[in-house]
């Protein structure tokens, strides 16, 4: 048996590199693949809005990296910042209309990457593989706080 973490790490690195290349070649793309992690958190929220803490927990990005990336996304016109109600210390990161429009680009590029990843797989093999990934994820989540 191969070491799960080594294979998964190598897949993640190649996946990220190819995703970045596909994004770079998409004429409508306004963001980089690492920024896509942040945008995906916002796209997946019902309101297109989250705190920096929420984003950090979802993406695993360090605070200093996240701060720099959020500032760049704001400069690109993809997100804005607003005060969080009564707690003046908290700020919400919110998608702009342009930020929302990039969701379609992300989906399109993800579909291209899926086609590359699943080349030669049958629909049944894809379902099985994704089921195995879900089981591994559940196993890891179960042990996350115990280790």
C-alpha positions in Angstrom: 0.0 0.0 0.0 1.3 3.5 -0.9 1.3 6.2 1.7 -2.0 8.0 1.4 -0.6 11.3 2.4 2.2 11.2 -0.2 0.0 10.4 -3.1 -2.7 12.9 -2.0 0.0 15.6 -1.6 1.3 15.0 -5.1 -2.2 15.0 -6.6 -3.0 18.3 -4.8 0.2 19.9 -6.1 -0.4 18.9 -9.7 -4.1 19.7 -9.5 -3.2 23.2 -8.3 -0.6 23.8 -11.0 -3.0 22.6 -13.8 -5.9 24.6 -12.3 -3.7 27.7 -12.3 -2.7 27.2 -16.0 -6.3 26.7 -17.0 -7.3 29.8 -15.2 -4.5 31.8 -16.8 -5.7 30.7 -20.2 -9.4 31.6 -19.6 -10.0 35.0 -21.0 -12.7 35.9 -18.4 -10.7 34.9 -15.3 -9.8 37.8 -13.0 -8.3 35.8 -10.1 -5.5 33.3 -9.4 -6.1 29.8 -8.2 -5.1 30.5 -4.6 -7.5 33.4 -4.5 -10.1 30.9 -5.7 -10.1 29.2 -2.3 -11.3 32.5 -0.7 -13.9 33.1 -3.5 -15.2 29.6 -3.2 -16.0 30.1 0.5 -17.9 33.2 -0.4 -19.6 31.6 -3.4 -20.7 28.7 -1.2 -22.2 31.0 1.5 -25.8 31.9 1.0 -25.1 35.7 1.3 -21.7 35.9 -0.5 -20.4 37.2 2.8 -18.1 35.8 5.6 -15.7 37.0 8.3 -11.9 36.6 7.8 -12.0 34.1 10.6 -14.6 32.0 8.8 -12.5 32.1 5.6 -9.3 31.2 7.4 -11.0 28.2 9.0 -12.4 27.0 5.7 -9.3 27.5 3.6 -6.5 26.7 6.1 -4.8 29.9 5.0 -2.6 31.7 7.6 -3.9 35.1 8.7 -1.0 37.1 7.2 -1.5 35.3 3.8 -5.2 35.7 4.0 -4.9 39.4 4.8 -2.7 40.0 1.8 -4.9 38.0 -0.5 -8.1 39.7 0.6 -6.5 43.1 0.0 -5.6 42.0 -3.5 -9.1 40.7 -4.1 -10.4 44.1 -3.0 -8.0 45.9 -5.4 -9.3 43.7 -8.2 -12.9 44.7 -7.4 -13.9 41.2 -6.4 -14.7 41.8 -2.7 -15.5 44.6 -0.4 -15.2 45.0 3.4 -18.0 46.2 5.8 -18.4 46.4 9.5 -20.0 43.5 11.3 -23.1 45.0 13.0 -22.5 45.8 16.6 -19.0 44.3 16.8 -16.8 47.0 15.3 -13.7 44.7 15.6 -15.2 42.3 13.0 -15.4 43.0 9.4 -17.3 41.1 6.7 -15.8 40.2 3.4 -18.5 40.4 0.8 -18.5 39.5 -2.9 -19.1 42.3 -5.4 -21.1 41.7 -8.6 -17.9 41.1 -10.4 -16.8 38.6 -7.7 -20.1 36.7 -8.2 -19.5 36.7 -11.9 -16.3 34.8 -11.4 -18.2 31.8 -10.0 -19.1 30.8 -13.6 -15.4 31.0 -14.6 -14.4 28.8 -11.6 -17.1 26.2 -12.5 -16.0 26.2 -16.1 -12.3 25.7 -15.2 -13.2 23.1 -12.6 -15.1 21.1 -15.3 -12.0 21.2 -17.6 -9.9 19.9 -14.7 -12.4 17.2 -13.9 -12.2 16.0 -17.5 -8.4 15.8 -17.2 -8.5 14.0 -13.8 -11.2 11.5 -14.8 -9.8 10.7 -18.3 -10.4 6.9 -18.9 -12.7 6.5 -15.9 -16.2 5.1 -16.2 -19.1 6.9 -14.5 -19.2 4.0 -12.0 -15.5 4.3 -11.2 -15.9 8.1 -10.7 -18.8 7.5 -8.3 -16.8 4.9 -6.4 -13.7 7.0 -6.2 -15.6 10.0 -4.9 -17.3 7.8 -2.4 -14.0 6.6 -1.1 -12.8 10.2 -0.8 -15.9 11.1 1.2 -15.2 8.1 3.5 -11.5 9.2 4.0 -12.6 12.7 4.7 -15.1 11.5 7.3 -12.4 9.4 8.9 -10.0 12.3 9.1 -12.7 14.7 10.5 -13.6 12.2 13.1 -10.0 12.1 14.4 -9.1 15.7 13.8 -9.6 16.9 17.3 -8.3 13.7 19.0 -4.8 13.9 17.6 
